[in-house]
């Protein structure tokens, strides 16, 4: 009785392609084996995940640019007090 899980794309009657998560498990009810299947529309979850990945890539690019800027300007002036280093 192992749960099987897959991410799939399915087509609605309207022709629209949607992202779904397929879960299936074999269960026994009154000594008879049954297959319990659940399909969940995860389109919004996938859309949110893609937006988060895009945002993360932009942030990493900004960090990379900002860390490169001080190196291009040359060394930082020495501090006046040794206890600040």
N, CA, C and O atoms as CSV, one atom per row, in Angstrom:
chain,resi,resn,atom,element,x,y,z
A,1,UNK,N,N,0.825,-1.187,0.000
A,1,UNK,CA,C,0.000,0.000,0.000
A,1,UNK,C,C,0.868,1.249,0.000
A,1,UNK,O,O,0.842,2.039,0.944
A,2,UNK,N,N,1.608,1.410,-1.032
A,2,UNK,CA,C,2.518,2.542,-1.174
A,2,UNK,C,C,1.842,3.655,-1.960
A,2,UNK,O,O,1.151,3.405,-2.947
A,3,UNK,N,N,2.052,4.886,-1.509
A,3,UNK,CA,C,1.490,6.034,-2.218
A,3,UNK,C,C,2.385,6.375,-3.389
A,3,UNK,O,O,3.595,6.540,-3.230
A,4,UNK,N,N,1.792,6.481,-4.563
A,4,UNK,CA,C,2.505,6.902,-5.763
A,4,UNK,C,C,2.165,8.363,-6.012
A,4,UNK,O,O,1.008,8.766,-5.884
A,5,UNK,N,N,3.169,9.158,-6.367
A,5,UNK,CA,C,2.951,10.574,-6.608
A,5,UNK,C,C,3.697,10.999,-7.869
A,5,UNK,O,O,4.874,10.685,-8.043
A,6,UNK,N,N,2.997,11.716,-8.742
A,6,UNK,CA,C,3.592,12.196,-9.984
A,6,UNK,C,C,3.079,13.603,-10.273
A,6,UNK,O,O,1.943,13.937,-9.936
A,7,UNK,N,N,3.904,14.412,-10.887
A,7,UNK,CA,C,3.476,15.697,-11.415
A,7,UNK,C,C,3.245,15.513,-12.904
A,7,UNK,O,O,4.134,15.059,-13.623
A,8,UNK,N,N,2.061,15.864,-13.366
A,8,UNK,CA,C,1.679,15.642,-14.755
A,8,UNK,C,C,1.044,16.892,-15.345
A,8,UNK,O,O,0.710,17.838,-14.632
A,9,UNK,N,N,0.887,16.872,-16.650
A,9,UNK,CA,C,0.081,17.875,-17.328
A,9,UNK,C,C,-1.089,17.139,-17.947
A,9,UNK,O,O,-0.920,16.100,-18.585
A,10,UNK,N,N,-2.284,17.693,-17.752
A,10,UNK,CA,C,-3.485,17.077,-18.298
A,10,UNK,C,C,-4.252,18.123,-19.094
A,10,UNK,O,O,-4.027,19.326,-18.959
A,11,UNK,N,N,-5.149,17.638,-19.913
A,11,UNK,CA,C,-5.947,18.531,-20.741
A,11,UNK,C,C,-7.400,18.499,-20.267
A,11,UNK,O,O,-7.994,17.432,-20.114
A,12,UNK,N,N,-7.959,19.688,-20.038
A,12,UNK,CA,C,-9.378,19.792,-19.671
A,12,UNK,C,C,-10.236,19.611,-20.920
A,12,UNK,O,O,-9.730,19.592,-22.041
A,13,UNK,N,N,-11.530,19.481,-20.706
A,13,UNK,CA,C,-12.454,19.374,-21.844
A,13,UNK,C,C,-12.354,20.595,-22.743
A,13,UNK,O,O,-12.533,20.496,-23.957
A,14,UNK,N,N,-12.065,21.758,-22.140
A,14,UNK,CA,C,-11.956,23.006,-22.907
A,14,UNK,C,C,-10.708,23.038,-23.783
A,14,UNK,O,O,-10.577,23.902,-24.650
A,15,UNK,N,N,-9.781,22.088,-23.556
A,15,UNK,CA,C,-8.535,22.062,-24.312
A,15,UNK,C,C,-7.371,22.676,-23.549
A,15,UNK,O,O,-6.216,22.555,-23.957
A,16,UNK,N,N,-7.684,23.338,-22.434
A,16,UNK,CA,C,-6.639,23.977,-21.615
A,16,UNK,C,C,-5.739,22.903,-20.988
A,16,UNK,O,O,-6.226,21.904,-20.459
A,17,UNK,N,N,-4.432,23.124,-21.055
A,17,UNK,CA,C,-3.459,22.229,-20.425
A,17,UNK,C,C,-3.193,22.757,-19.016
A,17,UNK,O,O,-2.889,23.936,-18.837
A,18,UNK,N,N,-3.310,21.878,-18.016
A,18,UNK,CA,C,-3.079,22.275,-16.625
A,18,UNK,C,C,-2.056,21.351,-15.973
A,18,UNK,O,O,-1.901,20.194,-16.362
A,19,UNK,N,N,-1.364,21.889,-14.973
A,19,UNK,CA,C,-0.429,21.107,-14.170
A,19,UNK,C,C,-1.210,20.457,-13.035
A,19,UNK,O,O,-1.971,21.129,-12.339
A,20,UNK,N,N,-1.024,19.155,-12.847
A,20,UNK,CA,C,-1.708,18.442,-11.771
A,20,UNK,C,C,-0.723,17.556,-11.024
A,20,UNK,O,O,0.315,17.153,-11.547
A,21,UNK,N,N,-1.088,17.273,-9.787
A,21,UNK,CA,C,-0.341,16.298,-9.000
A,21,UNK,C,C,-1.244,15.067,-8.873
A,21,UNK,O,O,-2.400,15.176,-8.463
A,22,UNK,N,N,-0.715,13.915,-9.221
A,22,UNK,CA,C,-1.430,12.650,-9.194
A,22,UNK,C,C,-0.958,11.863,-7.984
A,22,UNK,O,O,0.236,11.598,-7.840
A,23,UNK,N,N,-1.887,11.490,-7.114
A,23,UNK,CA,C,-1.572,10.648,-5.963
A,23,UNK,C,C,-2.445,9.407,-6.024
A,23,UNK,O,O,-3.646,9.522,-6.267
A,24,UNK,N,N,-1.885,8.235,-5.814
A,24,UNK,CA,C,-2.654,6.993,-5.835
A,24,UNK,C,C,-2.150,6.056,-4.750
A,24,UNK,O,O,-0.952,5.967,-4.479
A,25,UNK,N,N,-3.100,5.361,-4.139
A,25,UNK,CA,C,-2.754,4.390,-3.110
A,25,UNK,C,C,-3.739,3.229,-3.166
A,25,UNK,O,O,-4.938,3.419,-3.371
A,26,UNK,N,N,-3.217,2.047,-2.984
A,26,UNK,CA,C,-4.051,0.854,-2.929
A,26,UNK,C,C,-4.524,0.674,-1.484
A,26,UNK,O,O,-3.716,0.655,-0.555
A,27,UNK,N,N,-5.849,0.542,-1.306
A,27,UNK,CA,C,-6.396,0.369,0.045
A,27,UNK,C,C,-7.319,-0.850,0.070
A,27,UNK,O,O,-7.875,-1.239,-0.957
A,28,UNK,N,N,-7.475,-1.445,1.250
A,28,UNK,CA,C,-8.371,-2.584,1.437
A,28,UNK,C,C,-9.595,-2.131,2.228
A,28,UNK,O,O,-9.477,-1.566,3.315
A,29,UNK,N,N,-10.767,-2.391,1.663
A,29,UNK,CA,C,-12.029,-2.099,2.336
A,29,UNK,C,C,-12.858,-3.375,2.299
A,29,UNK,O,O,-13.172,-3.896,1.229
A,30,UNK,N,N,-13.203,-3.864,3.463
A,30,UNK,CA,C,-13.995,-5.113,3.573
A,30,UNK,C,C,-13.354,-6.244,2.779
A,30,UNK,O,O,-14.025,-6.952,2.028
A,31,UNK,N,N,-12.063,-6.400,2.954
A,31,UNK,CA,C,-11.285,-7.458,2.295
A,31,UNK,C,C,-11.293,-7.365,0.770
A,31,UNK,O,O,-11.037,-8.357,0.088
A,32,UNK,N,N,-11.581,-6.197,0.240
A,32,UNK,CA,C,-11.508,-5.974,-1.210
A,32,UNK,C,C,-10.527,-4.850,-1.466
A,32,UNK,O,O,-10.529,-3.832,-0.774
A,33,UNK,N,N,-9.690,-5.048,-2.468
A,33,UNK,CA,C,-8.681,-4.057,-2.820
A,33,UNK,C,C,-9.302,-2.972,-3.698
A,33,UNK,O,O,-10.028,-3.259,-4.649
A,34,UNK,N,N,-8.996,-1.708,-3.352
A,34,UNK,CA,C,-9.473,-0.555,-4.115
A,34,UNK,C,C,-8.297,0.351,-4.402
A,34,UNK,O,O,-7.284,0.315,-3.704
A,35,UNK,N,N,-8.438,1.157,-5.425
A,35,UNK,CA,C,-7.410,2.140,-5.766
A,35,UNK,C,C,-7.984,3.523,-5.484
A,35,UNK,O,O,-8.979,3.930,-6.084
A,36,UNK,N,N,-7.357,4.223,-4.580
A,36,UNK,CA,C,-7.755,5.587,-4.231
A,36,UNK,C,C,-6.857,6.541,-5.014
A,36,UNK,O,O,-5.634,6.514,-4.872
A,37,UNK,N,N,-7.472,7.381,-5.837
A,37,UNK,CA,C,-6.719,8.303,-6.692
A,37,UNK,C,C,-7.191,9.727,-6.423
A,37,UNK,O,O,-8.387,9.984,-6.278
A,38,UNK,N,N,-6.233,10.647,-6.358
A,38,UNK,CA,C,-6.565,12.056,-6.175
A,38,UNK,C,C,-5.739,12.877,-7.160
A,38,UNK,O,O,-4.521,12.722,-7.241
A,39,UNK,N,N,-6.404,13.745,-7.900
A,39,UNK,CA,C,-5.749,14.678,-8.808
A,39,UNK,C,C,-5.951,16.081,-8.259
A,39,UNK,O,O,-7.077,16.477,-7.959
A,40,UNK,N,N,-4.873,16.830,-8.129
A,40,UNK,CA,C,-4.943,18.187,-7.599
A,40,UNK,C,C,-4.366,19.152,-8.615
A,40,UNK,O,O,-3.259,18.950,-9.115
A,41,UNK,N,N,-5.114,20.201,-8.921
A,41,UNK,CA,C,-4.646,21.249,-9.829
A,41,UNK,C,C,-3.589,22.068,-9.085
A,41,UNK,O,O,-3.896,22.732,-8.095
A,42,UNK,N,N,-2.359,22.020,-9.560
A,42,UNK,CA,C,-1.259,22.738,-8.908
A,42,UNK,C,C,-0.724,23.864,-9.789
A,42,UNK,O,O,0.424,24.283,-9.639
A,43,UNK,N,N,-1.558,24.351,-10.708
A,43,UNK,CA,C,-1.128,25.398,-11.638
A,43,UNK,C,C,-0.660,26.644,-10.895
A,43,UNK,O,O,0.386,27.205,-11.223
A,44,UNK,N,N,-1.427,27.080,-9.895
A,44,UNK,CA,C,-1.055,28.283,-9.140
A,44,UNK,C,C,0.252,28.058,-8.388
A,44,UNK,O,O,1.094,28.953,-8.319
A,45,UNK,N,N,0.422,26.875,-7.831
A,45,UNK,CA,C,1.658,26.545,-7.116
A,45,UNK,C,C,2.848,26.587,-8.062
A,45,UNK,O,O,3.895,27.134,-7.716
A,46,UNK,N,N,2.698,26.013,-9.254
A,46,UNK,CA,C,3.788,26.019,-10.243
A,46,UNK,C,C,4.097,27.439,-10.705
A,46,UNK,O,O,5.261,27.801,-10.877
A,47,UNK,N,N,3.059,28.239,-10.904
A,47,UNK,CA,C,3.244,29.628,-11.328
A,47,UNK,C,C,3.993,30.415,-10.253
A,47,UNK,O,O,4.902,31.187,-10.559
A,48,UNK,N,N,3.610,30.216,-9.011
A,48,UNK,CA,C,4.270,30.899,-7.893
A,48,UNK,C,C,5.719,30.456,-7.774
A,48,UNK,O,O,6.596,31.282,-7.522
A,49,UNK,N,N,5.982,29.181,-7.948
A,49,UNK,CA,C,7.346,28.657,-7.864
A,49,UNK,C,C,8.224,29.248,-8.964
A,49,UNK,O,O,9.369,29.621,-8.711
A,50,UNK,N,N,7.691,29.335,-10.188
A,50,UNK,CA,C,8.457,29.931,-11.288
A,50,UNK,C,C,8.751,31.402,-11.016
A,50,UNK,O,O,9.854,31.874,-11.290
A,51,UNK,N,N,7.771,32.133,-10.479
A,51,UNK,CA,C,7.974,33.549,-10.154
A,51,UNK,C,C,9.033,33.703,-9.068
A,51,UNK,O,O,9.860,34.612,-9.134
A,52,UNK,N,N,9.013,32.824,-8.074
A,52,UNK,CA,C,10.012,32.867,-7.005
A,52,UNK,C,C,11.408,32.584,-7.548
A,52,UNK,O,O,12.368,33.249,-7.157
A,53,UNK,N,N,11.533,31.613,-8.437
A,53,UNK,CA,C,12.833,31.298,-9.036
A,53,UNK,C,C,13.354,32.475,-9.861
A,53,UNK,O,O,14.543,32.790,-9.808
A,54,UNK,N,N,12.474,33.125,-10.621
A,54,UNK,CA,C,12.865,34.294,-11.416
A,54,UNK,C,C,13.331,35.420,-10.504
A,54,UNK,O,O,14.342,36.068,-10.773
A,55,UNK,N,N,12.593,35.650,-9.428
A,55,UNK,CA,C,12.962,36.706,-8.479
A,55,UNK,C,C,14.312,36.399,-7.827
A,55,UNK,O,O,15.142,37.293,-7.665
A,56,UNK,N,N,14.527,35.152,-7.458
A,56,UNK,CA,C,15.790,34.756,-6.838
A,56,UNK,C,C,16.961,34.964,-7.801
A,56,UNK,O,O,18.027,35.421,-7.387
A,57,UNK,N,N,16.774,34.634,-9.073
A,57,UNK,CA,C,17.836,34.832,-10.069
A,57,UNK,C,C,18.174,36.315,-10.188
A,57,UNK,O,O,19.347,36.679,-10.282
A,58,UNK,N,N,17.130,37.190,-10.184
A,58,UNK,CA,C,17.383,38.633,-10.261
A,58,UNK,C,C,18.138,39.138,-9.043
A,58,UNK,O,O,19.045,39.962,-9.166
A,59,UNK,N,N,17.765,38.643,-7.864
A,59,UNK,CA,C,18.458,39.058,-6.646
A,59,UNK,C,C,19.921,38.617,-6.667
A,59,UNK,O,O,20.805,39.384,-6.286
A,60,UNK,N,N,20.178,37.388,-7.111
A,60,UNK,CA,C,21.552,36.902,-7.186
A,60,UNK,C,C,22.371,37.739,-8.163
A,60,UNK,O,O,23.549,38.002,-7.924
A,61,UNK,N,N,21.753,38.155,-9.255
A,61,UNK,CA,C,22.443,38.999,-10.229
A,61,UNK,C,C,22.769,40.366,-9.617
A,61,UNK,O,O,23.861,40.895,-9.829
A,62,UNK,N,N,21.833,40.934,-8.864
A,62,UNK,CA,C,22.068,42.228,-8.216
A,62,UNK,C,C,23.182,42.128,-7.182
A,62,UNK,O,O,24.028,43.018,-7.094
A,63,UNK,N,N,23.189,41.058,-6.404
A,63,UNK,CA,C,24.249,40.866,-5.402
A,63,UNK,C,C,25.595,40.748,-6.100
A,63,UNK,O,O,26.583,41.330,-5.652
A,64,UNK,N,N,25.639,40.001,-7.187
A,64,UNK,CA,C,26.877,39.831,-7.934
A,64,UNK,C,C,27.392,41.171,-8.458
A,64,UNK,O,O,28.585,41.461,-8.372
A,65,UNK,N,N,26.482,41.987,-9.005
A,65,UNK,CA,C,26.879,43.301,-9.522
A,65,UNK,C,C,27.369,44.210,-8.403
A,65,UNK,O,O,28.362,44.920,-8.565
A,66,UNK,N,N,26.681,44.190,-7.278
A,66,UNK,CA,C,27.047,45.078,-6.172
A,66,UNK,C,C,28.347,44.668,-5.502
A,66,UNK,O,O,29.081,45.521,-5.005
A,67,UNK,N,N,28.641,43.382,-5.482
A,67,UNK,CA,C,29.907,42.961,-4.892
A,67,UNK,C,C,31.060,43.216,-5.850
A,67,UNK,O,O,32.204,43.340,-5.412
A,68,UNK,N,N,30.784,43.299,-7.148
A,68,UNK,CA,C,31.824,43.579,-8.138
A,68,UNK,C,C,32.166,45.068,-8.171
A,68,UNK,O,O,33.296,45.424,-8.504
A,69,UNK,N,N,31.219,45.945,-7.834
A,69,UNK,CA,C,31.442,47.392,-7.886
A,69,UNK,C,C,32.579,47.855,-6.971
A,69,UNK,O,O,33.453,48.585,-7.439
A,70,UNK,N,N,32.611,47.467,-5.687
A,70,UNK,CA,C,33.720,47.920,-4.831
A,70,UNK,C,C,35.079,47.420,-5.319
A,70,UNK,O,O,36.068,48.144,-5.206
A,71,UNK,N,N,35.150,46.222,-5.849
A,71,UNK,CA,C,36.418,45.687,-6.343
A,71,UNK,C,C,36.914,46.501,-7.534
A,71,UNK,O,O,38.121,46.669,-7.710
A,72,UNK,N,N,36.001,47.004,-8.344
A,72,UNK,CA,C,36.379,47.796,-9.516
A,72,UNK,C,C,36.900,49.179,-9.113
A,72,UNK,O,O,37.685,49.785,-9.842
A,73,UNK,N,N,36.466,49.668,-7.965
A,73,UNK,CA,C,36.876,51.004,-7.507
A,73,UNK,C,C,38.260,50.988,-6.866
A,73,UNK,O,O,38.852,52.046,-6.651
A,74,UNK,N,N,38.766,49.837,-6.567
A,74,UNK,CA,C,40.086,49.750,-5.951
A,74,UNK,C,C,39.979,49.433,-4.470
A,74,UNK,O,O,38.883,49.250,-3.939
A,75,UNK,N,N,41.137,49.371,-3.802
A,75,UNK,CA,C,41.132,49.003,-2.383
A,75,UNK,C,C,40.467,50.084,-1.533
A,75,UNK,O,O,40.473,51.266,-1.874
A,76,UNK,N,N,39.904,49.646,-0.435
A,76,UNK,CA,C,39.271,50.559,0.517
A,76,UNK,C,C,40.370,51.203,1.357
A,76,UNK,O,O,41.351,50.552,1.717
A,77,UNK,N,N,40.196,52.484,1.663
A,77,UNK,CA,C,41.193,53.215,2.471
A,77,UNK,C,C,41.327,52.565,3.835
A,77,UNK,O,O,40.347,52.066,4.387
A,78,UNK,N,N,42.552,52.569,4.389
A,78,UNK,CA,C,42.748,51.972,5.730
A,78,UNK,C,C,41.944,52.741,6.767
A,78,UNK,O,O,41.721,53.945,6.644
A,79,UNK,N,N,41.522,52.023,7.776
A,79,UNK,CA,C,40.737,52.648,8.834
A,79,UNK,C,C,41.662,53.461,9.749
A,79,UNK,O,O,42.836,53.138,9.928
A,80,UNK,N,N,41.088,54.526,10.321
A,80,UNK,CA,C,41.867,55.417,11.183
A,80,UNK,C,C,42.205,54.759,12.501
A,80,UNK,O,O,43.283,54.993,13.048
A,81,UNK,N,N,41.324,53.955,13.016
A,81,UNK,CA,C,41.555,53.302,14.315
A,81,UNK,C,C,41.694,51.794,14.101
A,81,UNK,O,O,40.900,51.185,13.384
A,82,UNK,N,N,42.687,51.212,14.715
A,82,UNK,CA,C,42.935,49.785,14.527
A,82,UNK,C,C,41.825,48.929,15.129
A,82,UNK,O,O,41.609,47.807,14.672
A,83,UNK,N,N,41.125,49.421,16.131
A,83,UNK,CA,C,40.084,48.613,16.761
A,83,UNK,C,C,38.845,48.481,15.881
A,83,UNK,O,O,37.952,47.696,16.201
A,84,UNK,N,N,38.767,49.233,14.774
A,84,UNK,CA,C,37.635,49.126,13.857
A,84,UNK,C,C,37.810,47.986,12.865
A,84,UNK,O,O,36.853,47.616,12.184
A,85,UNK,N,N,38.999,47.426,12.768
A,85,UNK,CA,C,39.229,46.354,11.802
A,85,UNK,C,C,38.927,45.010,12.378
A,85,UNK,O,O,39.069,43.998,11.692
